[in-house]
Every structure is written in C-alpha cells, then in structure tokens.
Amino acid sequence: MYESRCGVLCNSCERKEGVHCKGCINMEKPFWGGECKVKSCCESKKLNHCGECDEFPCDMLSNMGKDQGYDPSVKIEQCKKWSLE
C-alpha cells in the first residue's frame, strides 16, 4: 500500500508527529502549507503515486529534495516497488 505520492514512507517518518503530518494522500496541502508539485502532478493525472506515471521517473521526482541534501533515488525505488504491487 502506498503512503505518499513521491515514494516517501510516511508511516516510518520520524518527523511525522512533530509537524502534524498525516501524509500527503490524506491532506489537501503539505504540512508546510505550500505546494508540493509532485503531489499536484500525481493528483492532476489521477495517479496514486509517481510509479504509475508514463513519465516515471521524471526530472521533477529525480531532483526532488536534492537541494536539501536528500537522495531522490530512495523515493524512486519505493515507487517502483509500489507499482509492482
């Protein structure tokens, strides 16, 4: 079962409770109040997560979080797993 649009494992996130995040699939907007372009893209295409997209992995997902020091390959691999379920 998928937990996010981008491949983040929300149920394992240590920050989830501290920032009152319910996971993007359960929230209209991300916990930070801005816009998540990956979430918006998936929802506009009526996809559960990026792994279901014909353009997967796109540049947006492949670069998501890099500027903050995160490795997007972890999320990409998770989306691949979800797409096989």
Rosetta blueprint (number, residue, H / E / L):
1 M L
2 Y L
3 E L
4 S L
5 R L
6 C L
7 G L
8 V L
9 L L
10 C H
11 N H
12 S H
13 C L
14 E L
15 R L
16 K L
17 E L
18 G L
19 V L
20 H L
21 C L
22 K L
23 G L
24 C H
25 I H
26 N H
27 M L
28 E L
29 K L
30 P L
31 F L
32 W L
33 G L
34 G L
35 E L
36 C L
37 K H
38 V H
39 K H
40 S H
41 C H
42 C H
43 E H
44 S H
45 K L
46 K L
47 L L
48 N L
49 H L
50 C H
51 G H
52 E H
53 C L
54 D L
55 E L
56 F L
57 P L
58 C L
59 D H
60 M H
61 L H
62 S H
63 N H
64 M L
65 G L
66 K H
67 D H
68 Q H
69 G L
70 Y L
71 D L
72 P H
73 S H
74 V H
75 K H
76 I H
77 E H
78 Q H
79 C H
80 K H
81 K H
82 W H
83 S H
84 L H
85 E L
